[in-house]
């Protein structure tokens, strides 16, 4: 059977780590081999990351049928590291049949994770109506299944209320899979209530996609997205390392910051330096131009 790639995201406080540990133990107990690719946030200031998922999943960490790989984002937009796609493939080769991709927060990260999974689960806490209104429409449109976690004890009434609000809001959202009505379920990762039904729903979604060929089509599209993502990242890295660009960039950044030069003009000049320096002998000419600040026609830049 083709390995399953469920994706998971949600805001801080949704209980993602506890949810993954409870679900992971449930799956390993049923004979599955589970890999968790937990993407950690990196600080924009220090570049460091928390890498705390293993400490928040102590039981799953020591399970011989489970593998947890925390990965820092490295500042990449969306929180998903450039190696996550390759890691999915490696986990498949290592005979893990359920590969869960978890990413941080609510925002651009969902777009990244939705491009590498079979089914996308949005996990939400039983929060107030203000948080529901603040949730971007685009994020809800990406979800194949929505789950309200922490539906236990005194939070059950709040979870039921939020469940009803999401069901009402989804009437105006077009599902990604034709004929699939996005379910809004309640569960408690702490007590285990609703976890079996939630996994059955995720499995039903995947089986439906497999039956009508949409899973194979989605994975083909994802591979193309991965290709271009790697190309874009490689080009940006090469651009930043280019000697002429590195030499000229600080000056142009200052001019843009002070308003002396429009950002678009500065970008065009840097790209021109990069392109001219990429050919044979061009790098030396580009470096010379960056030092003098003149174009080939001799006019000052």
Secondary structure, 3 states (H helix, E strand, C coil): CCCECEEEECCCCCCHHHHHHHHHHHHHHCCCCEEEEEEECECCCCCCECCCHHHHCHHHHCCCCEEEEEEECCCCCCCCCCCHHHHHHHHHHCCCCEEEEECCCCCCHHHHHHCCCCEEEEEECCCCHHHHHHCCHHHHHHCCEEEECCCCHHHHHHHHHHHHHHHHHHHHCCCCCCCCCCEEEECCCCCCCCHHHHHHHHHHHHHHHHHCCHHHHHHHHHHHHHHHHHHHHHHHHHHHHCHHHHHHHHHHHHHHHCCCCCHHHHHHHHHHHHHHHHCCCHHHHHHHHHHHCECCCCCEC
